Amino acid sequence: MSALKLGRLPAVRPGALKDLDVYATGPLPTPPPTVEVPKAPYPIDGNATYGDCTMAAVAHYISAWNAEVAERDSVPSEEAIVSEYFKLTGGEDSGLNENFVLSTWYNSGLFGEKIAGYAPVNPKDLLQLHQSVAFYGGCYLGIECPESAQEQFSRGEEWTYVEGSPILGGHAVVALGYGPHGGLHVATWGGIAVLSASFLAHFLDEAWVVLPHQFVESKKDALGLDLAALQSDLARL
């Protein structure tokens, strides 16, 4: 298990931000029954050595967006990811919280690019999680990671709820697809893991939709969100 590091700090929810569905210009449509993970590389990006999972997730997002909208935005190298991680932590391998990473990505940019916006998703609403993946290219997740998840990952098994398994710490992953039984398919630790609905119900404690400029531009009026209202709330943070 020593090759699987964590590094997500406790969730922080800014009071000015509303959930994804509040920013919708109308009821979000029913998502398709399944969504395949975009075919792209999702390397471990230093997360075998450092607690940089929040930053590795950013790189996984960029890889997936490139595949989805046929762009060729530069995907950061492992060296660049680790360097940016230590820049944001002040040189300590102390982990980061997801809200801070997203705020930095939006306001200052990460790896030379800014995002168009981000908003919380109700982590207890599986429909909203599926809508985020299906219509906005993914969902940035924060979990309390039990030891059983690392054991199941090492065996290539679905992550399920195992009563009594000790919590090792917080972990950031990116949901990029989902299957017919509701579980989310996430990029983490150099592979794709399937997180069952029961696992999510017990261990998922934050989720975010992230809006890249290229995704907003490709969808235009079909985005289904009041981007101006969201960006107005982000400006108040």
C-alpha positions in Angstrom: 0.0 0.0 0.0 3.0 2.4 0.4 2.8 3.2 -3.4 -0.7 4.7 -3.1 -0.6 8.1 -1.4 -3.5 10.4 -0.3 -3.4 14.2 0.2 -6.8 15.8 0.1 -7.4 18.1 3.0 -10.9 18.4 4.6 -13.6 19.9 2.5 -14.3 23.6 2.5 -17.6 24.9 1.1 -17.7 28.6 0.3 -20.9 30.1 1.4 -21.4 32.2 -1.7 -21.6 29.2 -4.0 -24.8 27.3 -4.7 -25.2 23.8 -5.9 -25.0 23.0 -9.6 -28.8 22.7 -10.2 -29.4 26.2 -8.9 -27.3 27.6 -11.7 -29.2 25.6 -14.3 -31.3 27.6 -16.8 -33.9 24.9 -16.6 -34.2 21.4 -15.3 -31.1 19.5 -16.2 -32.0 16.6 -18.6 -31.9 13.0 -17.6 -28.4 11.7 -18.2 -27.8 8.6 -20.3 -27.7 5.2 -18.6 -23.9 4.9 -18.9 -21.0 7.1 -19.8 -17.7 5.7 -21.0 -14.4 7.2 -19.6 -12.7 9.1 -22.4 -9.8 7.1 -23.9 -6.7 9.0 -22.7 -3.7 8.4 -20.4 -4.3 8.9 -16.7 -0.8 8.3 -15.1 -0.1 8.3 -11.4 1.6 11.8 -11.7 3.7 11.6 -8.5 0.9 10.3 -6.3 3.0 7.2 -5.5 5.5 9.4 -3.7 3.7 12.6 -2.7 0.2 13.6 -1.5 -0.5 15.5 -4.8 -3.8 13.8 -5.7 -5.6 17.1 -6.0 -3.1 18.2 -8.6 -2.9 14.9 -10.4 -6.7 15.1 -10.7 -6.3 18.4 -12.6 -4.1 16.7 -15.2 -6.5 13.9 -15.5 -9.3 16.4 -16.2 -7.2 18.0 -19.0 -6.5 14.7 -20.6 -10.2 13.8 -20.6 -11.3 17.1 -21.9 -8.8 16.9 -24.8 -10.3 13.5 -25.7 -13.9 14.7 -25.4 -13.7 17.9 -27.4 -10.8 16.9 -29.7 -8.5 19.6 -28.4 -4.7 19.3 -27.9 -4.2 21.4 -24.8 -0.9 20.7 -23.1 -1.2 18.0 -20.4 1.3 18.7 -17.6 4.2 16.3 -17.0 4.6 14.5 -13.7 7.5 16.9 -12.9 5.3 19.9 -13.6 2.5 18.5 -11.5 4.8 17.9 -8.5 6.4 21.3 -8.9 3.0 23.1 -8.9 1.9 21.0 -5.9 4.9 22.1 -3.8 4.4 25.7 -5.0 0.9 25.7 -3.7 1.7 24.0 -0.4 4.6 26.3 0.3 7.1 23.5 -0.1 5.6 21.0 2.3 4.1 17.6 1.4 1.0 18.6 3.3 -1.8 18.1 0.9 -4.3 20.6 -0.5 -8.1 21.1 -0.2 -10.1 21.0 -3.4 -11.7 24.4 -3.1 -8.3 26.0 -2.9 -7.1 24.2 -6.0 -10.3 25.2 -7.9 -10.0 28.8 -6.8 -6.4 29.0 -7.9 -7.3 27.3 -11.3 -10.1 29.9 -11.8 -8.4 33.0 -10.6 -4.7 32.5 -11.4 -4.6 29.5 -13.6 -2.8 26.2 -13.4 -0.3 24.9 -16.0 -0.9 28.1 -18.1 -4.7 27.8 -18.3 -7.7 29.1 -16.4 -11.2 27.5 -16.1 -14.4 29.3 -16.9 -16.0 28.4 -13.5 -16.7 25.7 -10.9 -19.6 24.9 -8.7 -20.5 22.4 -5.9 -22.4 19.3 -6.6 -24.5 17.6 -3.9 -22.4 14.6 -3.0 -25.5 12.7 -1.8 -27.4 13.2 -5.1 -26.3 10.5 -7.5 -28.4 12.0 -10.3 -26.5 15.3 -10.0 -23.2 13.4 -10.0 -24.2 11.6 -13.2 -25.4 14.9 -14.8 -22.0 16.5 -14.0 -20.2 13.7 -15.7 -22.5 13.4 -18.7 -23.0 17.0 -19.5 -19.9 18.8 -18.1 -17.1 16.3 -18.7 -16.5 15.0 -15.2 -16.8 15.6 -11.5 -14.0 16.5 -9.1 -14.5 14.3 -6.0 -13.2 14.3 -2.4 -13.5 11.0 -0.5 -12.5 9.8 3.0 -10.4 6.8 1.8 -10.7 3.6 3.8 -8.0 1.0 3.8 -10.4 -1.3 2.0 -10.3 1.0 -1.1 -6.5 0.7 -1.5 -6.8 -3.1 -1.0 -9.6 -3.4 -3.6 -7.7 -1.1 -6.1 -4.6 -3.3 -5.8 -6.7 -6.3 -6.7 -8.5 -4.5 -9.6 -11.9 -4.8 -7.7 -14.8 -2.4 -7.4 -14.6 -0.2 -4.3 -17.4 -1.2 -2.0 -18.4 -0.3 1.5 -16.5 -2.6 4.0 -17.8 -2.1 7.5 -15.1 -1.3 10.0 -12.3 -0.6 7.5 -10.1 2.2 9.0 -10.0 5.6 7.3 -6.5 6.4 6.0 -7.2 10.0 5.0 -8.7 12.2 2.3 -8.2 11.5 -1.4 -9.1 13.4 -4.6 -10.3 11.6 -7.7 -12.0 12.6 -10.9 -15.2 10.9 -12.0 -15.2 10.6 -15.8 -17.8 7.9 -16.4 -20.3 5.7 -14.8 -21.9 2.3 -15.3 -25.4 0.9 -15.4 -25.5 0.3 -11.6 -24.8 3.9 -10.7 -21.2 3.6 -9.6 -18.7 6.3 -10.8 -15.6 5.4 -12.8 -12.8 7.6 -11.6 -9.2 8.3 -12.6 -6.8 7.7 -9.7 -3.4 6.2 -8.9 -2.5 5.6 -12.6 -5.7 3.7 -13.4 -9.5 3.7 -13.4 -11.4 2.6 -10.3 -15.1 1.9 -10.0 -16.7 3.4 -6.9 -20.0 1.7 -6.1 -23.0 3.6 -5.0 -22.7 2.2 -1.5 -19.1 3.3 -1.3 -20.1 6.8 -2.4 -22.9 7.0 0.1 -20.5 6.3 3.0 -17.2 8.0 1.9 -17.9 10.8 -0.6 -18.0 14.2 1.2 -17.5 16.8 -1.6 -18.0 17.0 -5.3 -17.5 19.8 -7.9 -18.4 20.5 -11.5 -15.5 22.1 -13.3 -16.1 24.2 -16.5 -13.1 24.6 -18.8 -13.2 27.4 -21.4 -13.0 25.0 -24.3 -15.9 23.0 -23.0 -18.0 26.1 -22.5 -17.1 27.3 -26.1 -18.0 23.9 -27.6 -21.4 23.8 -26.0 -22.3 27.5 -26.2 -26.1 27.8 -25.7 -26.4 24.1 -24.9 -24.4 24.5 -21.7 -27.6 24.7 -19.7 -26.1 26.9 -17.0 -26.3 30.6 -16.1 -22.6 31.1 -16.4 -22.9 34.8 -15.6 -24.6 34.1 -12.3 -22.0 31.5 -11.4 -19.1 33.8 -12.2 -20.8 36.6 -10.3 -20.9 34.4 -7.2 -17.3 33.3 -7.8 -16.2 37.0 -7.8 -17.6 37.4 -4.3 -15.2 34.7 -2.8 
